[in-house]
């Protein structure tokens, strides 16, 4: 699901599958926090079921993974970093 611009209103359910050591995970969480978006963090290193869920959903143990209202989204590309434009679009955050 892609939100219409400016549509994030706090009712979106956002989960972040992450690890403590992952730089892209920290950047994704910082992006959410800087835009006032509440999220639930799920540490795949501490939760074997969560790690298995990531593997089942995306075919590999790749983090970060965002789940926005039930839709899985990988907010980065290896070698390119965080996908800021797509994050803005999916979360309905206007670009500055």
Secondary structure, DSSP 8 states (H G I E B T S, - for coil): ----TT---S-S-EEEEE-SS-HHHHHHHHHHHHTT---EEEETTT-HHHHHHHHHHHSS--S-EEEETTEEE--EETTTEE-HHHHHHHHT----
